[in-house]
Amino acid sequence: MNKKSKRTGSSIRRKPLPLAYRNNYSSSVNEAAVDLHSENNYSRNYDAHPLVNDAQNRALRDYETETKARFDNIETVLKSIISQQLRPDFKHWANNELFAQLGVTLDDNVWELNANSNSQRYFQELFAKIVFAQFMRMSKDFFVNDPLRGQVQQEARQMFKESGIHAVGIAPCADGRLAHFVSYVLRLPYSLARRKAHAGALFDISESVRNWVFIEHSRFRESKQNSADEPREYLKVVVYHFSKADPSHQGCAAHGSDDQKAAEAALTKLKDFRQAIENRFGCGSTVETILIGINTDDDSLKVHVPNENGRVCLQRYVETSELYSQTKDMSVEAAKLFIEKTVDSCNINRHSTKPQDGVKKLLAWFIANNFSQIEYVNHYEQGCYDDIGHAERFIGIGSGFEEVQLRNLSYYSFLDTIEEGVNDVDVGIKIFKGLNIKRGLPIPIIIRCDYDGRVPGSKERAKKKASRLEKAVHNRYQELSACGLLQTMATLRDYTGCQPVETLA
């Protein structure tokens, strides 16, 4: 069987990874002092693309493989531990073994199995608790040690400023194959871009308008991130996805793997958001909008280039995979110039107008950043991911989840209530019936409610909301919940700083 044929179907899981849990990954990355978002940190092999940052790719690869390995070996390690449950010192031994193998521990009483316990239910609960423990560990590592250097904003902020942008909102599909879009695909600091994912990239326009109002209010009252008199705008990026290797099955599930429908739906949302701002606050309150399609097989992009009025068309685009090949033998400056010229000529060739200079500069930067990700997939995945379908490890619902910056780690959907986000959650449950339940594994769902630690009562309201969401999940999927195949953990986080997540008892 050739490599391509092995990749078809959602049942494909992940490559076996080495046990590398005992090393502190974050400290090793920090010691290396790799600035993952610096244009001045290009380090490449003799045959690499001139705009590819090899040092950055190595650091990102280390983080991805070690983080995913902590989740991927849970089933094997847990079965091995449970097989020894007749040991007289089982609870103490089990925790020691779990820590040695996976780097986490559970409460001793969790390991208790009495005569009335169902062995399969016992396994399912333990599996989910270990998944949750790994998530808590990852969250602490992510926010405290900043392994992706996502809290380093200076250079990216300067680029946005030069492009006439003061804030960025990104709305990708909830599909786990897009979870790394910010930190990997575009190589942006996660702390600089607001990411809210929805199935099919069908984001809530009213919620996005409210967020825009909050951002603009901060500009007028506090001059964040710049004073209101500066001619800079808010940027909304919507991301749809497709699969060239298996377009009929591995496209967007929310649109029936119909690439045209996915693109059209994303563009409609983008237009409606822009129109909503102009209708409500006047044409002087316009926003910049960008539409991007991502090929989830190899992380290459289809960047739709807006005209001088900011209007986006599905027929006007450049493909980063082609530009990557065309510029591979050029110098750094020649490659950058070629990208800008291509972005400029894209619309002219289709009887439209050139984009504004700021937008052209920004898109050229996005494209150049994506070259490093194309090289990443070429080098580490032989040009195409093995798991071209879904291979998520857990479902995340609610707000936040900034710490999830890895492809196929989590299916995540932003929502305030189960009722309004029911379609997103249903899609996630359907995906995990194929990934986990058919293998006897439960569906782990993490509920997240962020709060503002500066606001009195914000944490208590977040607690009530998280509890309400958790109960609603179990009520909606009662059959799965009753037999232990749906396991949940409610969490909170103060989003005003870099604090890790906390669990809700």
C-alpha positions as CSV (number, residue, x, y, z in Angstrom):
1,M,0.0,0.0,0.0
2,N,1.5,3.4,-1.0
3,K,1.6,6.3,1.4
4,K,-1.3,8.2,-0.2
5,S,-3.7,5.2,0.2
6,K,-2.8,4.9,3.9
7,R,-4.0,8.5,4.5
8,T,-7.6,8.1,3.4
9,G,-10.4,7.8,6.0
10,S,-11.0,9.4,9.3
11,S,-10.0,6.4,11.3
12,I,-6.3,7.0,10.7
13,R,-4.7,8.1,13.9
14,R,-1.2,9.4,14.5
15,K,2.3,8.2,13.9
16,P,3.8,6.3,16.9
17,L,6.0,8.8,18.8
18,P,8.9,8.2,21.2
19,L,8.4,8.5,24.9
20,A,10.0,11.8,25.6
21,Y,8.0,13.0,28.6
22,R,10.6,13.3,31.3
23,N,12.4,16.2,29.6
24,N,11.2,19.7,30.2
25,Y,10.6,20.8,26.7
26,S,9.9,24.4,27.5
27,S,13.1,25.1,29.3
28,S,15.1,23.6,26.4
29,V,13.4,25.9,23.9
30,N,13.9,29.0,26.1
31,E,17.5,28.1,26.5
32,A,17.8,28.1,22.8
33,A,16.4,31.6,22.7
34,V,14.7,31.0,19.4
35,D,12.5,34.0,18.5
36,L,9.7,32.2,16.6
37,H,8.4,35.4,15.1
38,S,11.5,37.3,14.1
39,E,12.2,38.2,10.5
40,N,15.8,38.5,11.5
41,N,16.1,34.8,12.6
42,Y,16.3,33.1,9.2
43,S,18.5,30.0,9.5
44,R,18.3,27.6,6.5
45,N,19.9,24.7,4.9
46,Y,21.7,25.1,1.6
47,D,18.7,23.7,-0.3
48,A,15.9,25.4,1.6
49,H,13.8,28.3,0.5
50,P,15.4,31.8,1.2
51,L,12.4,32.9,3.3
52,V,12.2,29.7,5.4
53,N,13.2,29.8,9.0
54,D,14.7,26.4,9.8
55,A,15.5,27.2,13.4
56,Q,11.9,28.2,14.0
57,N,10.7,25.0,12.3
58,R,12.9,22.8,14.5
59,A,11.5,24.5,17.6
60,L,7.9,24.1,16.5
61,R,8.5,20.5,15.5
62,D,9.9,19.7,19.0
63,Y,6.9,21.3,20.6
64,E,4.4,19.5,18.4
65,T,5.9,16.0,18.7
66,E,6.4,16.1,22.4
67,T,3.0,17.6,23.2
68,K,1.1,15.2,21.0
69,A,3.0,12.2,22.3
70,R,1.7,12.9,25.8
71,F,-1.8,12.4,24.5
72,D,-1.2,9.6,22.0
73,N,0.3,7.1,24.4
74,I,-2.4,7.3,27.0
75,E,-4.3,4.3,25.8
76,T,-1.3,2.0,25.7
77,V,0.2,3.1,29.0
78,L,-3.2,2.9,30.8
79,K,-3.9,-0.6,29.6
80,S,-0.4,-1.6,30.8
81,I,-1.0,-0.1,34.2
82,I,-4.5,-1.6,34.6
83,S,-3.1,-5.1,33.8
84,Q,-1.2,-4.8,37.1
85,Q,-4.2,-3.9,39.3
86,L,-3.8,-7.0,41.5
87,R,-0.6,-5.7,42.9
88,P,-0.9,-5.0,46.7
89,D,0.5,-1.5,46.2
90,F,-1.4,-0.8,43.0
91,K,-2.6,2.7,43.7
92,H,0.9,4.0,44.7
93,W,2.6,2.0,41.9
94,A,0.1,3.1,39.3
95,N,0.7,6.8,40.0
96,N,4.4,6.4,39.9
97,E,4.2,4.5,36.6
98,L,1.9,7.0,35.1
99,F,4.2,9.8,36.0
100,A,7.3,8.0,34.7
101,Q,5.5,7.2,31.4
102,L,3.3,10.3,30.8
103,G,4.5,12.9,33.3
104,V,1.2,13.3,35.2
105,T,-0.5,11.8,38.3
106,L,-4.1,11.3,39.4
107,D,-5.6,11.3,42.9
108,D,-4.9,7.9,44.6
109,N,-8.6,7.2,45.1
110,V,-9.2,7.4,41.4
111,W,-7.3,4.1,41.0
112,E,-9.7,2.3,43.3
113,L,-11.6,-0.6,41.6
114,N,-14.2,-2.3,43.7
115,A,-16.1,-5.5,43.1
116,N,-19.1,-3.6,41.7
117,S,-17.1,-1.5,39.3
118,N,-17.5,-2.0,35.5
119,S,-14.0,-2.6,34.1
120,Q,-14.8,-0.9,30.8
121,R,-16.4,2.2,32.5
122,Y,-13.4,2.2,34.9
123,F,-11.0,2.4,31.9
124,Q,-13.0,5.1,30.2
125,E,-13.0,7.3,33.2
126,L,-9.3,6.9,33.8
127,F,-8.6,7.6,30.1
128,A,-10.5,10.8,30.2
129,K,-8.9,11.9,33.5
130,I,-5.5,11.4,32.0
131,V,-6.4,13.4,28.9
132,F,-7.6,16.2,31.2
133,A,-4.5,16.1,33.3
134,Q,-2.3,16.4,30.2
135,F,-4.4,19.4,29.1
136,M,-3.8,21.1,32.4
137,R,-0.1,20.3,32.2
138,M,0.0,21.7,28.7
139,S,-1.9,24.8,29.7
140,K,0.5,25.6,32.5
141,D,3.5,25.0,30.3
142,F,2.1,27.2,27.5
143,F,1.2,30.3,29.5
144,V,4.1,30.2,32.1
145,N,7.0,29.1,29.8
146,D,5.6,30.4,26.5
147,P,7.2,27.7,24.4
148,L,5.9,29.1,21.1
149,R,7.1,32.6,21.9
150,G,3.5,33.8,21.3
151,Q,3.8,36.5,23.9
152,V,6.5,38.2,21.9
153,Q,4.6,40.8,19.8
154,Q,7.1,43.6,18.9
155,E,7.9,42.7,15.3
156,A,4.5,41.4,14.3
157,R,2.9,44.5,15.9
158,Q,5.2,46.7,13.9
159,M,4.3,44.9,10.7
160,F,0.6,45.4,11.4
161,K,1.2,49.1,12.1
162,E,3.0,49.6,8.8
163,S,0.1,47.9,7.1
164,G,-2.5,50.1,8.6
165,I,-3.9,47.5,11.0
166,H,-4.4,48.0,14.8
167,A,-6.2,44.8,15.8
168,V,-6.7,41.3,14.3
169,G,-9.6,38.9,14.5
170,I,-9.4,35.4,12.9
171,A,-12.4,33.2,12.4
172,P,-11.3,29.7,11.3
173,C,-13.4,26.6,11.0
174,A,-13.7,24.6,14.2
175,D,-12.0,21.6,12.5
176,G,-8.9,20.5,14.4
177,R,-6.8,20.6,11.2
178,L,-7.0,24.4,11.5
179,A,-6.1,24.8,15.2
180,H,-2.5,25.7,14.4
181,F,-3.4,28.3,11.9
182,V,-2.2,31.3,13.9
183,S,1.1,30.0,15.4
184,Y,2.2,27.6,12.6
185,V,0.5,28.4,9.3
186,L,0.8,32.2,9.5
187,R,3.5,32.3,12.2
188,L,1.8,35.0,14.2
189,P,2.1,35.5,18.0
190,Y,-1.1,33.9,19.4
191,S,-1.4,36.8,21.9
192,L,-1.8,39.3,19.0
193,A,-4.7,37.7,17.2
194,R,-8.2,37.1,18.5
195,R,-9.2,33.6,17.4
196,K,-12.8,32.4,17.5
197,A,-13.5,29.1,15.7
198,H,-16.9,27.9,14.4
199,A,-17.9,24.9,12.3
200,G,-17.7,25.9,8.7
201,A,-16.1,29.3,9.7
202,L,-19.7,30.5,10.3
203,F,-18.9,33.0,13.0
204,D,-21.4,35.0,15.0
205,I,-21.6,38.4,13.3
206,S,-23.3,40.1,16.3
207,E,-20.6,38.8,18.7
208,S,-17.9,40.0,16.3
209,V,-19.5,43.4,16.1
210,R,-19.6,43.7,19.9
211,N,-15.9,42.8,20.1
212,W,-15.2,45.5,17.4
213,V,-17.0,48.1,19.5
214,F,-15.0,47.1,22.6
215,I,-11.7,47.4,20.6
216,E,-12.6,50.7,19.2
217,H,-13.7,52.0,22.6
218,S,-10.3,51.1,23.9
219,R,-8.7,53.1,21.1
220,F,-10.7,56.2,21.9
221,R,-10.5,55.9,25.7
222,E,-7.1,54.4,26.3
223,S,-5.3,54.7,22.9
224,K,-4.9,50.9,22.7
225,Q,-3.3,49.7,20.5
226,N,-3.0,53.2,19.0
227,S,-4.7,56.5,19.3
228,A,-8.1,56.9,17.5
229,D,-6.8,59.7,15.2
230,E,-4.3,57.3,13.5
231,P,-5.7,56.0,10.2
232,R,-5.6,52.3,11.1
233,E,-8.3,49.7,10.9
234,Y,-9.5,46.5,12.4
235,L,-8.7,43.3,10.3
236,K,-11.1,40.4,10.1
237,V,-9.7,37.2,8.6
238,V,-12.0,34.3,7.8
239,V,-10.5,30.9,7.0
240,Y,-12.2,28.0,5.2
241,H,-10.5,24.7,4.3
242,F,-10.4,22.0,1.6
243,S,-8.4,18.9,0.7
244,K,-6.8,18.4,-2.6
245,A,-5.9,14.8,-1.9
246,D,-9.4,13.7,-1.0
247,P,-11.8,16.6,-1.8
248,S,-15.0,14.5,-1.6
249,H,-14.4,13.2,1.9
250,Q,-11.8,15.4,3.7
251,G,-13.1,18.8,3.1
252,C,-15.2,20.8,5.5
253,A,-17.8,18.5,7.3
254,A,-20.1,21.5,8.0
255,H,-20.5,22.0,4.2
256,G,-20.5,18.4,3.2
257,S,-17.0,18.5,1.9
258,D,-18.1,20.9,-0.8
259,D,-15.2,23.3,-1.3
260,Q,-17.3,25.8,-3.3
261,K,-20.0,26.0,-0.6
262,A,-17.3,26.3,2.1
263,A,-15.7,29.3,0.3
264,E,-19.0,30.9,-0.5
265,A,-20.3,30.6,3.0
266,A,-17.1,32.1,4.5
267,L,-17.2,35.0,2.0
268,T,-20.8,35.7,2.8
269,K,-20.1,35.9,6.5
270,L,-17.1,38.2,5.8
271,K,-19.3,40.6,3.7
272,D,-22.1,40.6,6.2
273,F,-19.7,41.5,9.0
274,R,-18.3,44.4,7.1
275,Q,-21.8,45.6,6.1
276,A,-23.0,45.3,9.7
277,I,-20.2,47.6,10.8
278,E,-20.9,50.2,8.1
279,N,-24.7,50.1,8.5
280,R,-24.5,50.5,12.3
281,F,-21.7,52.9,12.7
282,G,-21.4,54.6,9.3
283,C,-19.2,54.1,6.2
284,G,-16.3,55.8,7.9
285,S,-16.2,52.8,10.3
286,T,-15.2,50.3,7.7
287,V,-13.0,47.3,8.5
288,E,-10.4,45.4,6.4
289,T,-11.4,41.9,5.5
290,I,-9.4,39.0,4.2
291,L,-10.5,35.6,3.0
292,I,-8.1,32.6,3.1
293,G,-8.5,29.0,2.1
294,I,-6.2,26.4,3.6
295,N,-5.4,23.0,2.0
296,T,-5.3,20.8,5.1
297,D,-3.2,18.2,3.4
298,D,-0.1,20.4,3.3
299,D,-1.0,23.8,5.0
300,S,-0.6,25.7,1.7
301,L,-2.9,28.7,1.3
302,K,-5.3,30.2,-1.3
303,V,-5.1,33.9,-0.4
304,H,-8.0,35.9,-1.9
305,V,-6.7,39.4,-2.8
306,P,-9.2,42.2,-2.2
307,N,-9.4,45.2,-4.6
308,E,-8.6,48.8,-3.7
309,N,-12.0,49.1,-2.0
310,G,-11.4,46.0,0.1
311,R,-13.9,43.8,-1.8
312,V,-13.1,40.1,-1.9
313,C,-13.8,37.8,-4.8
314,L,-13.5,34.0,-4.9
315,Q,-11.9,34.1,-8.4
316,R,-9.1,36.5,-7.3
317,Y,-6.5,34.6,-5.4
318,V,-2.9,33.5,-5.3
319,E,-1.7,30.1,-4.2
320,T,1.3,30.0,-1.8
321,S,2.4,26.6,-3.0
322,E,3.0,28.0,-6.5
323,L,4.7,31.1,-5.2
324,Y,6.9,28.9,-2.9
325,S,8.2,27.0,-5.9
326,Q,8.6,30.1,-8.1
327,T,10.7,31.9,-5.6
328,K,12.8,29.0,-4.1
329,D,16.0,29.9,-6.0
330,M,15.8,33.6,-5.5
331,S,17.5,35.8,-2.9
332,V,15.5,37.0,0.1
333,E,14.8,40.4,-1.3
334,A,14.0,39.2,-4.8
335,A,11.6,36.6,-3.4
336,K,9.8,39.3,-1.3
337,L,9.6,41.6,-4.3
338,F,8.2,38.8,-6.5
339,I,5.5,38.0,-3.9
340,E,4.4,41.7,-3.8
341,K,4.3,41.9,-7.6
342,T,2.2,38.7,-7.8
343,V,-0.3,40.0,-5.2
344,D,-0.6,43.3,-7.2
345,S,-1.0,41.6,-10.6
346,C,-3.6,39.1,-9.3
347,N,-6.5,41.5,-9.5
348,I,-5.3,43.4,-12.6
349,N,-5.2,40.1,-14.5
350,R,-8.9,39.6,-13.6
351,H,-10.1,43.1,-14.6
352,S,-10.1,44.5,-11.1
353,T,-8.0,47.0,-9.2
354,K,-4.9,46.6,-7.1
355,P,-5.2,46.2,-3.4
356,Q,-4.2,49.1,-1.2
357,D,-0.5,49.2,-0.4
358,G,-1.0,48.4,3.2
359,V,-3.1,45.3,2.4
360,K,-0.5,44.2,-0.2
361,K,2.3,44.5,2.3
362,L,0.3,42.5,4.8
363,L,-0.6,39.7,2.4
364,A,2.9,39.4,1.1
365,W,4.1,39.0,4.7
366,F,1.5,36.3,5.4
367,I,2.5,34.5,2.3
368,A,6.2,34.7,3.2
369,N,5.4,33.4,6.7
370,N,3.5,30.5,5.2
371,F,6.5,29.4,3.2
372,S,8.1,28.2,6.4
373,Q,5.1,26.1,7.1
374,I,5.1,24.6,3.6
375,E,8.8,23.7,4.2
376,Y,7.8,22.3,7.6
377,V,5.3,19.9,6.0
378,N,7.7,19.1,3.2
379,H,10.5,18.2,5.6
380,Y,8.7,16.5,8.5
381,E,5.6,15.1,6.7
382,Q,7.1,14.3,3.3
383,G,4.9,17.0,1.7
384,C,1.5,15.7,2.9
385,Y,0.2,14.8,6.4
386,D,-0.5,11.2,7.1
387,D,-3.6,12.2,9.0
388,I,-5.3,14.2,6.2
389,G,-8.6,13.5,8.0
390,H,-9.7,14.2,11.5
391,A,-7.4,13.0,14.3
392,E,-8.3,15.3,17.2
393,R,-7.6,14.2,20.8
394,F,-10.4,16.1,22.6
395,I,-13.2,18.6,22.1
396,G,-13.0,22.1,23.5
397,I,-16.1,24.3,23.8
398,G,-16.6,27.8,25.2
399,S,-14.1,30.6,25.1
400,G,-10.4,30.9,25.0
401,F,-8.2,27.8,24.4
402,E,-5.3,29.9,23.3
403,E,-3.0,27.1,24.5
404,V,-4.3,24.9,21.7
405,Q,-2.1,25.8,18.8
406,L,-1.4,22.4,17.3
407,R,-3.0,20.8,14.3
408,N,-5.5,18.0,15.0
409,L,-5.0,18.3,18.8
410,S,-8.6,19.6,19.5
411,Y,-11.9,20.2,17.8
412,Y,-12.7,23.6,19.2
413,S,-15.8,25.7,18.9
414,F,-16.4,29.1,20.5
415,L,-19.9,29.4,22.1
416,D,-21.8,31.0,24.9
417,T,-24.6,28.5,25.1
418,I,-25.1,24.9,23.9
419,E,-28.3,26.0,22.1
420,E,-26.6,28.6,20.0
421,G,-23.6,26.4,19.3
422,V,-25.5,23.1,18.9
423,N,-24.5,22.6,15.3
424,D,-20.8,23.0,16.1
425,V,-21.0,20.6,19.0
426,D,-23.0,18.0,17.0
427,V,-20.3,18.1,14.3
428,G,-17.6,17.5,16.9
429,I,-19.5,14.6,18.5
430,K,-20.0,13.0,15.1
431,I,-16.3,13.2,14.4
432,F,-15.4,11.6,17.7
433,K,-17.8,8.8,17.2
434,G,-15.5,7.8,14.4
435,L,-12.3,8.6,16.2
436,N,-12.9,7.3,19.8
437,I,-16.2,5.6,20.4
438,K,-15.7,2.9,17.8
439,R,-12.5,2.0,19.6
440,G,-14.1,1.9,23.0
441,L,-12.7,5.2,24.1
442,P,-14.7,8.0,25.6
443,I,-15.2,11.5,24.1
444,P,-13.3,13.9,26.3
445,I,-14.9,17.4,26.3
446,I,-13.2,20.4,28.0
447,I,-15.5,23.3,28.8
448,R,-13.7,26.7,29.1
449,C,-15.1,30.0,30.4
450,D,-12.7,32.9,30.5
451,Y,-13.3,35.8,33.0
452,D,-11.8,39.2,33.6
453,G,-10.0,39.2,37.0
454,R,-10.4,43.0,37.2
455,V,-14.2,42.9,37.2
456,P,-16.0,42.1,40.4
457,G,-18.1,39.0,40.2
458,S,-16.7,38.0,36.8
459,K,-15.2,34.8,38.1
460,E,-18.4,33.7,39.8
461,R,-20.4,34.3,36.7
462,A,-17.9,32.3,34.7
463,K,-18.2,29.4,37.2
464,K,-22.0,29.4,36.8
465,K,-21.7,29.5,33.0
466,A,-19.2,26.6,33.0
467,S,-21.4,24.5,35.2
468,R,-24.4,25.3,33.0
469,L,-22.6,24.3,29.8
470,E,-21.3,21.1,31.4
471,K,-24.9,20.1,32.4
472,A,-26.2,21.0,29.0
473,V,-23.7,18.8,27.3
474,H,-24.6,15.8,29.3
475,N,-28.3,16.5,28.9
476,R,-28.0,16.8,25.1
477,Y,-26.0,13.6,24.7
478,Q,-27.6,11.5,27.5
479,E,-27.1,8.2,25.8
480,L,-23.3,8.7,25.6
481,S,-23.1,10.2,29.0
482,A,-25.0,7.4,30.7
483,C,-22.6,4.7,29.5
484,G,-19.5,6.7,30.3
485,L,-18.6,7.4,26.7
486,L,-18.8,11.2,27.2
487,Q,-16.5,12.7,29.9
488,T,-16.2,16.4,30.7
489,M,-14.0,18.8,32.6
490,A,-15.1,22.4,33.3
491,T,-12.3,25.0,33.5
492,L,-11.9,28.7,34.0
493,R,-9.2,31.2,33.1
494,D,-8.4,34.8,33.8
495,Y,-7.7,36.1,30.3
496,T,-6.2,39.4,31.5
497,G,-2.7,37.8,31.9
498,C,-0.8,34.7,31.1
499,Q,-2.2,32.6,33.9
500,P,-2.8,28.9,33.2
501,V,-6.3,27.4,33.3
502,E,-7.9,26.2,36.5
503,T,-10.4,23.4,37.0
504,L,-13.9,23.9,38.3
505,A,-14.6,21.4,41.1
